């Protein structure tokens, strides 16, 4: 309970200090930080469901596009 309160207070102080409003960063914030780790985690997840997974990485205009092909 205390860490949640500290997190809320930190966010509130930062918003008041910088004069900004709350901005939700989304549920995929930490997934986007390390795409390789996330990809490995997802591959392992699909393997546990008995799927074969092939990953192809494509860079297009500095955007990393992850394509996962699934086959039963």
C-alpha angles and dihedrals in degrees: 000000000000096000090053092051091048090050092051092048092048091052092047093049091049092050092049093046095050097033094236133134128238114283119190109222093202136241094281097058095112094038090060093052095069111020094174093056090045091050092051090048091051093047090052089049093053091045090055087057089053097252124138111231130199118188124204120186118205126182113208119170091339092304117123111224116194117201119190118191115200128200131176 
